[in-house]
């Protein structure tokens, strides 16, 4: 081959090699290779701060609203109803008239007893005058002592009869008072079972029932394991009642309608069959939102943990009986730390082993290992992987 041909081949080879080098140098892989970091990439996670605050220790159960006082009104005499002075469902005050009966017979007996008293009072006055004369005659020895003693015994018998007549008047007044039945307490009247003209008897059905509405009680049971805590906080434990809303879900009353009360009764024994103890509470009910027989959710605050360390429940990692969390240090590295769970309530947990202000990992911890660098999802740049989900979590 001639020298000219060799030169042309050499030039062609050089051009091909130069083109290959230029193509590899300008490719995306090459650019990424020159900018790829040497360490592992930071994991995108969501974080939360450890807080310190007071946490109430609560017990939630279902209960039944009960009236603190409820009375079945019955007559004490057999009579005829003259008038019904209330309406069904009416709120009454203590002492308000409920029913009036036919009292003509009792009024006649009262007048008879009063007339008898007037007659015996006149007889007593005559005997007192006779006794006075007998004393004067005895002083002058005109009559024997036995005659004076006879007058004195008659006077004392008449005085006793006067007391009997006065007692008879009081009895007639009591019998007359039975013809008007008044409310023994303040509350709401139930269904009325009689009408004017009805014959009533003491052994018959109650005329009406009156139940106290404000204040009102709530009865519920607690497991016997809560008894010790309940007894320690008997004088300070508070109750909060949740009422069903219009759509049927349970919502806690707020503002002026907040229904809170105190424990008023703890039973003296534990039910051996169910392992529970019966408890009652008293709550103000000015707007009559609670009604006897109603089922409600009762939240009872047993005590308060002062200055407790609180983290979200989502931050806890469960491994058997051990609890741990991933804590992010100042360099942005996740470190696994064991904690002791003291109390859990809803979405929060009270733990020991952390300091307020530390950052713990909420979401994304399943992909972490101790020492893994992390980045907060809320701080991820727009368009970066996990940015959208991080923003939604934030």
Order of alpha helices (4+ residues) and beta strands (2+ residues): alpha-alpha-beta-beta-beta-beta-beta-beta-alpha-alpha-beta-beta-beta-beta-beta-alpha-beta-beta-beta-beta-beta-beta-beta-beta-beta-beta-beta-alpha
